[in-house]
Amino acid sequence: MLPTYGRDLLLEFVPGSARPFSDPRGLAVMSMEVLAEVKHQLQGPLLEVTDPGPALLRGLLSAAKQEDAAVCITVLEEDGDPTLRARLDTILDAAVAVGFDRPLALCMRVRDLPDLDDGAIDRIADRLYRWIDAGLTSVSLPPLAVGVDRVARFVRAAGPLWENGLGVEVEMPLHHPEAGLFLVELEELGLPLAAVRGVDEYEETCGGFVVSDPLQGAIAEEAPCRVLIDGFLIKAAMGVLGERELMSVLERADGDVGRAFSAGRRLLAETGRDDVLEAKAYATSVTAIRSLSASHVATDILDALAREMFAPAAP
């Protein structure tokens, strides 16, 4: 376990909107914006996983606790706003069940963003406030879905996230020719991003992590990154669900492993083998964390935040 002073320090950085849900559980549910601010002081990557259901999640978080890793858990917008708070409660309860005391972030991946005329901007703001109130600490938006005045309208729509100290992330189609221009224009405005999905490590990220998916290509080596480990947990689930059933789910998800997990949670729950799923996820995750050099990143974060909080004031 982390020393008591370390755990208490992490809890200082929980955003106010997440405190009603994290404080009673003693979890360090942190903003991805805060984690991005210290990214250059980390010796390895953060981990990202699309919510795979309680059993696999407990196995992963047990491994992350043992290996001193930091984790971002992603949920998908199509899971539905009415069920979001219940979904996040299930995630946090899984963390409590294994005594997870490392940095934890909760991110929503938004599938679609309407062309933002004035009315649509107001509706997006309403959605964002509901997600903020539910306890999310980061939201990933697809800005290239906006047709005209892309940067200005995106900035206005994402304003509630920045105002509440949460992470603003963007998701780009892989190798999209307009992605670089959008990011450069956003950088000129000086607005920070927490993470960028769909670009490589040599492109502009506006201060955010590069999100690397080993199933989609190489992991960033020269830039601070967040590594998606869904593929490792798919391997663990195959040992219980069976390759044929799981591959059919993957095919229906059109190659997006995170969306495959969302579609396959019911099948995994129906196996009635939660103990086996948890054990397999633990073993697979330990191997993944070590192979990715993601061990001890939680302590790197703690040390970086301690330096920020206790550094002597400039004369």
C-alpha positions as semicolon CSV with decimal commas, in nm:
position;residue;x (nm);y (nm);z (nm)
1;M;0,000;0,000;0,000
2;L;0,100;0,363;-0,043
3;P;0,212;0,542;0,274
4;T;-0,074;0,723;0,445
5;Y;0,071;1,063;0,358
6;G;0,084;0,960;-0,008
7;R;-0,274;0,843;-0,017
8;D;-0,387;1,164;0,153
9;L;-0,193;1,373;-0,098
10;L;-0,359;1,201;-0,394
11;L;-0,701;1,262;-0,240
12;E;-0,627;1,636;-0,236
13;F;-0,638;1,634;-0,617
14;V;-0,983;1,474;-0,658
15;P;-1,202;1,724;-0,849
16;G;-1,498;1,865;-0,659
17;S;-1,753;1,707;-0,893
18;A;-1,618;1,357;-0,819
19;R;-1,589;1,398;-0,442
20;P;-1,946;1,291;-0,353
21;F;-1,870;0,951;-0,505
22;S;-1,497;0,911;-0,436
23;D;-1,461;1,050;-0,083
24;P;-1,688;0,794;0,090
25;R;-1,489;0,520;-0,083
26;G;-1,146;0,672;-0,017
27;L;-1,051;0,654;-0,385
28;A;-0,817;0,893;-0,566
29;V;-1,043;0,959;-0,866
30;M;-0,832;1,221;-1,042
31;S;-0,875;1,456;-1,333
32;M;-0,685;1,359;-1,646
33;E;-0,594;1,727;-1,676
34;V;-0,394;1,701;-1,353
35;L;-0,223;1,382;-1,468
36;A;-0,134;1,540;-1,802
37;E;0,032;1,831;-1,622
38;V;0,290;1,595;-1,468
39;K;0,325;1,357;-1,763
40;H;0,689;1,445;-1,838
41;Q;0,787;1,335;-1,487
42;L;0,656;0,981;-1,539
43;Q;0,892;0,697;-1,622
44;G;0,628;0,486;-1,796
45;P;0,277;0,496;-1,943
46;L;-0,063;0,521;-1,782
47;L;-0,299;0,232;-1,849
48;E;-0,640;0,265;-2,013
49;V;-0,912;0,001;-2,019
50;T;-1,266;0,015;-2,152
51;D;-1,493;-0,099;-1,871
52;P;-1,493;-0,480;-1,914
53;G;-1,731;-0,560;-1,630
54;P;-1,662;-0,614;-1,257
55;A;-1,477;-0,946;-1,267
56;L;-1,215;-0,852;-1,527
57;L;-1,187;-0,506;-1,374
58;R;-1,113;-0,643;-1,027
59;G;-0,837;-0,859;-1,174
60;L;-0,684;-0,565;-1,359
61;L;-0,702;-0,330;-1,060
62;S;-0,549;-0,592;-0,829
63;A;-0,258;-0,620;-1,070
64;A;-0,229;-0,241;-1,103
65;K;-0,223;-0,203;-0,725
66;Q;0,049;-0,466;-0,690
67;E;0,256;-0,312;-0,969
68;D;0,194;0,049;-0,857
69;A;0,031;0,150;-1,187
70;A;-0,219;0,428;-1,263
71;V;-0,539;0,345;-1,452
72;C;-0,791;0,532;-1,666
73;I;-1,122;0,345;-1,704
74;T;-1,327;0,441;-2,008
75;V;-1,702;0,411;-2,057
76;L;-1,890;0,463;-2,383
77;E;-2,162;0,718;-2,446
78;E;-2,402;0,468;-2,597
79;D;-2,426;0,298;-2,259
80;G;-2,684;0,570;-2,193
81;D;-2,694;0,867;-1,959
82;P;-2,970;0,714;-1,739
83;T;-2,742;0,424;-1,648
84;L;-2,413;0,615;-1,630
85;R;-2,411;0,678;-1,256
86;A;-2,490;0,313;-1,185
87;R;-2,210;0,207;-1,421
88;L;-1,961;0,436;-1,250
89;D;-2,072;0,307;-0,908
90;T;-2,003;-0,048;-1,027
91;I;-1,655;0,056;-1,141
92;L;-1,575;0,232;-0,814
93;D;-1,710;-0,061;-0,611
94;A;-1,473;-0,292;-0,800
95;A;-1,184;-0,063;-0,703
96;V;-1,292;-0,066;-0,339
97;A;-1,325;-0,445;-0,342
98;V;-0,953;-0,485;-0,420
99;G;-0,838;-0,194;-0,201
100;F;-0,717;0,008;-0,499
101;D;-0,529;0,313;-0,370
102;R;-0,352;0,439;-0,683
103;P;-0,456;0,722;-0,918
104;L;-0,776;0,642;-1,106
105;A;-0,944;0,840;-1,385
106;L;-1,291;0,795;-1,535
107;C;-1,332;0,891;-1,900
108;M;-1,633;0,901;-2,131
109;R;-1,574;0,837;-2,503
110;V;-1,834;1,024;-2,708
111;R;-1,919;0,856;-3,038
112;D;-2,078;1,150;-3,222
113;L;-2,068;1,527;-3,200
114;P;-2,332;1,719;-3,398
115;D;-2,242;2,010;-3,621
116;L;-2,240;2,276;-3,353
117;D;-2,480;2,554;-3,438
118;D;-2,577;2,768;-3,139
119;G;-2,859;2,537;-3,030
120;A;-2,644;2,227;-3,056
121;I;-2,371;2,390;-2,845
122;D;-2,623;2,446;-2,566
123;R;-2,740;2,085;-2,588
124;I;-2,380;1,956;-2,576
125;A;-2,319;2,174;-2,269
126;D;-2,623;2,018;-2,100
127;R;-2,486;1,669;-2,171
128;L;-2,143;1,764;-2,040
129;Y;-2,285;1,899;-1,715
130;R;-2,476;1,574;-1,662
131;W;-2,156;1,377;-1,715
132;I;-1,963;1,607;-1,481
133;D;-2,230;1,565;-1,213
134;A;-2,212;1,186;-1,257
135;G;-1,847;1,190;-1,146
136;L;-1,650;1,157;-1,470
137;T;-1,306;1,315;-1,466
138;S;-1,244;1,331;-1,842
139;V;-1,446;1,336;-2,165
140;S;-1,315;1,240;-2,509
141;L;-1,484;1,427;-2,795
142;P;-1,455;1,374;-3,175
143;P;-1,396;1,732;-3,299
144;L;-1,368;1,644;-3,668
145;A;-1,740;1,567;-3,664
146;V;-1,789;1,945;-3,656
147;G;-1,813;2,079;-4,010
148;V;-1,741;2,454;-3,996
149;D;-1,561;2,687;-3,754
150;R;-1,437;2,365;-3,600
151;V;-1,194;2,498;-3,338
152;A;-1,411;2,786;-3,215
153;R;-1,720;2,570;-3,180
154;F;-1,529;2,285;-3,016
155;V;-1,376;2,522;-2,761
156;R;-1,716;2,670;-2,676
157;A;-1,875;2,325;-2,643
158;A;-1,598;2,186;-2,421
159;G;-1,591;2,492;-2,197
160;P;-1,772;2,329;-1,900
161;L;-1,499;2,065;-1,875
162;W;-1,214;2,316;-1,858
163;E;-1,413;2,534;-1,617
164;N;-1,453;2,241;-1,377
165;G;-1,088;2,133;-1,396
166;L;-1,162;1,809;-1,581
167;G;-0,979;1,652;-1,872
168;V;-1,072;1,747;-2,228
169;E;-0,966;1,476;-2,474
170;V;-1,006;1,447;-2,849
171;E;-1,051;1,139;-3,063
172;M;-0,936;1,156;-3,425
173;P;-0,996;0,906;-3,704
174;L;-0,665;0,727;-3,762
175;H;-0,436;0,918;-4,001
176;H;-0,703;1,178;-4,084
177;P;-0,545;1,458;-4,293
178;E;-0,726;1,735;-4,100
179;A;-0,631;1,616;-3,752
180;G;-0,296;1,792;-3,747
181;L;-0,440;2,126;-3,854
182;F;-0,709;2,114;-3,584
183;L;-0,451;2,039;-3,314
184;V;-0,215;2,313;-3,430
185;E;-0,498;2,568;-3,428
186;L;-0,603;2,456;-3,080
187;E;-0,243;2,481;-2,959
188;E;-0,225;2,841;-3,085
189;L;-0,513;2,923;-2,851
190;G;-0,317;2,781;-2,556
191;L;-0,593;2,547;-2,443
192;P;-0,471;2,218;-2,292
193;L;-0,583;1,869;-2,382
194;A;-0,558;1,575;-2,144
195;A;-0,512;1,314;-2,418
196;V;-0,534;1,266;-2,794
197;R;-0,651;0,944;-2,959
198;G;-0,578;0,861;-3,323
199;V;-0,244;1,042;-3,373
200;D;0,116;0,927;-3,345
201;E;0,377;1,049;-3,103
202;Y;0,527;1,303;-3,343
203;E;0,210;1,505;-3,392
204;E;0,086;1,797;-3,183
205;T;-0,104;1,688;-2,870
206;C;-0,165;2,027;-2,697
207;G;0,006;1,899;-2,384
208;G;-0,190;1,575;-2,357
209;F;-0,101;1,208;-2,352
210;V;-0,086;1,015;-2,677
211;V;-0,333;0,726;-2,649
212;S;-0,163;0,417;-2,794
213;D;-0,349;0,099;-2,885
214;P;-0,114;-0,197;-2,939
215;L;-0,379;-0,356;-3,160
216;Q;-0,375;-0,054;-3,393
217;G;-0,002;0,012;-3,418
218;A;0,319;0,084;-3,233
219;I;0,321;0,222;-2,879
220;A;0,459;0,573;-2,844
221;E;0,815;0,565;-2,716
222;E;0,923;0,928;-2,734
223;A;0,607;1,090;-2,595
224;P;0,417;1,037;-2,267
225;C;0,137;0,796;-2,346
226;R;-0,167;0,614;-2,215
227;V;-0,174;0,256;-2,338
228;L;-0,503;0,081;-2,410
229;I;-0,481;-0,272;-2,267
230;D;-0,820;-0,404;-2,380
231;G;-0,643;-0,653;-2,604
232;F;-0,473;-0,814;-2,306
233;L;-0,805;-0,857;-2,126
234;I;-0,964;-1,000;-2,441
235;K;-0,701;-1,271;-2,419
236;A;-0,797;-1,338;-2,057
237;A;-1,168;-1,351;-2,145
238;M;-1,109;-1,595;-2,429
239;G;-1,005;-1,857;-2,177
240;V;-1,354;-1,843;-2,024
241;L;-1,597;-1,732;-2,294
242;G;-1,443;-1,918;-2,583
243;E;-1,271;-1,779;-2,889
244;R;-1,562;-1,828;-3,130
245;E;-1,816;-1,636;-2,918
246;L;-1,573;-1,360;-2,836
247;M;-1,461;-1,318;-3,196
248;S;-1,822;-1,282;-3,306
249;V;-1,859;-0,996;-3,057
250;L;-1,541;-0,835;-3,190
251;E;-1,668;-0,854;-3,546
252;R;-1,997;-0,687;-3,451
253;A;-1,799;-0,408;-3,282
254;D;-1,624;-0,333;-3,614
255;G;-1,274;-0,386;-3,476
256;D;-1,307;-0,148;-3,180
257;V;-1,205;-0,368;-2,888
258;G;-1,349;-0,125;-2,633
259;R;-1,690;-0,142;-2,796
260;A;-1,654;-0,520;-2,810
261;F;-1,620;-0,523;-2,432
262;S;-1,931;-0,311;-2,404
263;A;-2,120;-0,560;-2,622
264;G;-1,972;-0,865;-2,451
265;R;-2,025;-0,780;-2,084
266;R;-2,356;-0,966;-2,078
267;L;-2,199;-1,280;-2,225
268;L;-1,918;-1,267;-1,971
269;A;-2,161;-1,219;-1,681
270;E;-2,368;-1,517;-1,798
271;T;-2,073;-1,754;-1,771
272;G;-2,106;-1,746;-1,392
273;R;-1,728;-1,779;-1,366
274;D;-1,634;-1,446;-1,215
275;D;-1,362;-1,597;-0,999
276;V;-1,190;-1,747;-1,303
277;L;-1,226;-1,426;-1,504
278;E;-1,077;-1,224;-1,219
279;A;-0,781;-1,460;-1,178
280;K;-0,707;-1,468;-1,551
281;A;-0,735;-1,089;-1,577
282;Y;-0,496;-1,049;-1,284
283;A;-0,231;-1,278;-1,433
284;T;-0,261;-1,126;-1,781
285;S;-0,254;-0,770;-1,646
286;V;0,059;-0,827;-1,438
287;T;0,235;-0,949;-1,751
288;A;0,104;-0,653;-1,953
289;I;0,203;-0,393;-1,694
290;R;0,556;-0,527;-1,668
291;S;0,601;-0,561;-2,044
292;L;0,480;-0,203;-2,094
293;S;0,710;-0,069;-1,817
294;A;0,402;0,077;-1,648
295;S;0,501;-0,032;-1,296
296;H;0,569;0,241;-1,037
297;V;0,399;0,515;-1,242
298;A;0,161;0,578;-0,950
299;T;0,455;0,669;-0,727
300;D;0,595;0,890;-1,005
301;I;0,263;1,077;-1,004
302;L;0,268;1,105;-0,625
303;D;0,622;1,243;-0,627
304;A;0,540;1,493;-0,903
305;L;0,232;1,620;-0,719
306;A;0,427;1,644;-0,393
307;R;0,689;1,859;-0,564
308;E;0,414;2,079;-0,705
309;M;0,235;2,118;-0,372
310;F;0,534;2,160;-0,142
311;A;0,784;2,340;-0,367
312;P;0,903;2,666;-0,205
313;A;0,742;2,976;-0,350
314;A;0,952;3,174;-0,593
315;P;1,111;3,484;-0,434
